[in-house]
Amino acid sequence: MAKKKTAAKKRESLRILIVEARYYDNFADALLSGARRVLDEAGAQHDTITVPGALEVPAAIAMALDASVKKRAPYDGVVALGCVIQGETYHFDIVSNESARGLMDLALQRQIPLGNGILTVDNEAQAKDRLGGAHGHKGEEAARAALALVRLKRDLAQR
C-alpha cells in the first residue's frame, strides 16, 4: 500500500501551459511535439495556446495565467515555444531580445516556473540542429526546465 501512495505522490497533478509561436510551422511542430512528449511522460496535464510569433508569446502567457486564476485552475508552470531566425534587418534583435525579456519578467514577477524554448538562430540549419540534431531538442529541454522549476517551487514551499 505504501508503494501506491509513493507512486501517487510522484505523479502529483501538474497543469502546464504551452504557448507556441507558429511563425515557422515546421519548427513549431517539432518544438511542440517534443514538449508534449516530455510533459506526457511526466503525467502532466497541458493546454496549448497558439500565437502568430515570438513577440506575442509573453502577452498570451500573461492573459492565460490571469484567466486560469480567475477560473480557480491556475497553471503550475509554462513552456514557451517558437523560433526566430536572423534576417537582414534589426527586427531579429528586437524579437529575440524582447520576447526573452518578456518571458523573464513574467517568470520573476509572477514567480511562475517557465521553460523558454524559443529558438534564436542564424539560419534554418541551426534550428534543425536544435530540434533533435547535434544540439539536442529544445522543445523537450524547455518542458524539462519548466518541470524542474515546478518541483523546485514545490520543494521550497514545503521547507
N, C-alpha and C positions, 0 to 999 in steps of 0.2 A: 504494500500500500504506500509506503514511504517513497518508493521509486516513482509512482504515478504522480504524487504531489510535486516531486522534484522536477519531473519532466514537464508538468503543467506550469511550474514556476518559470522554467527556462523558455517556454513558449508563451510568455505573458503577452497579452493583447497589445499590439502596436498598430497605430494608424499613421501612415506615412503619405504625405502629399508629394506627387511628382508633378513638376511643371516643366514642360518641354517646349522649346522653340522649334518651329518647323521650317525655318528658312531654307535649310538644306535637308530635304525629306529623306534622302538615302542615309545620311549620317544620323538624323533624328531617329529613324527606325532602329538603327543599331544601338544607339545610346539607350533608348527606351527598352529595348529587348534585354540588354544587359542589366539595367537597373531592376527591371521587373523580375528577372531570374533570381537575383540576389535577395530581393525582398520576399519572393515566394518561398525560397529555401529557408528563410528566417521565420516564416509563418506570419509575416506582417501583412495586414490589410493595407491596400494602397489605392488611392484615387489619382487620376491623371487629368491635368488641365493642359490644354494646348494653346499656345500663343504664337503670333507670327514670327517674332525674332527675339534675340537675347535681351534687348533693352526692355522688352515687356515682361520678362520673367520676374524681376523683383516686385513690380506692381501687382502682378497676378498672385504672387505668393502672399503679399500683404492682404489683398482682398479676400483670398481664400482662408487665411488664418483668422481674420475678423469674422467671416461668415461662420466658420466652424465653431468659434467660441460662442457666438450668438445661438447656434443650434445645440449648444452644450455637448458637442462632439469634437473637442479640439484635436488637432494633429500632434503627434509626438515628435515628428521630425519632417524634414523636407529634403527632396532631391531636386536640384536644378539641372536641367539638361539643355544643351544647344551647341552650336558650332558657329564660330566667327572666323572667316578666312581673310587674310590680308589682301587688300585690293590696291588700287593705285592712289587712293586718297587717304586723308587723315581720318575718315569715317571709321576705319578698323580700330584705331586707338580709342576713339570716343565710345564705341560699342563695347569693346572688350574691357576697358577701364571702368566705365560707368555701370555696366552690368555687374562686374565683380564688386565694385564699391557698394552698389545697392544690396547685393547679397550679404556682404559683410555687415553692413548697417543693420539689416534685418536680424541676422544671427545674434549680434551683440545687443541691440536694443530690446529685442523680444526674447532673448535667451532661448532661441529655437535651434535645436540640432539641425544643421544644414550641411549637406554634401554638395559641393559645387562640381558639376560635371559639364560645365560649359567650356568646350574646346576653344582655344585661341591659337590658331596655327597660320603658317605662311602659305600653305597650299593643301590641295586635296590629298596628296600622298601622305603628308604628316597627319592629317585627320584619320586616314585609314590605318596608319601605324598605331593610333591610339584607340582603335576600335577592334582590338583582338590581334593586332600586329605586334611589332617589335617593342612597343611601349605600353603593353597591357590593354586593358579595356576600361576606359574612363567612365563609362556608364555604370559598370559594376563597382568600380572604385568609389564613385560618388555615393552609391547606395550603401556600401560598406562603411564609408565615413559617417554617413547620417546615422546608421545603426550603432556605430561605436559611440557617437556623441549622445545618442538616446540612452545607452547603457551607462555612460559616464554621468549624465544628468540624474538618472535614477539612483545610481550608487551614491552620489554626493548628497542627494535628498534624504537618504536613509542613514547617513552618518550622524 
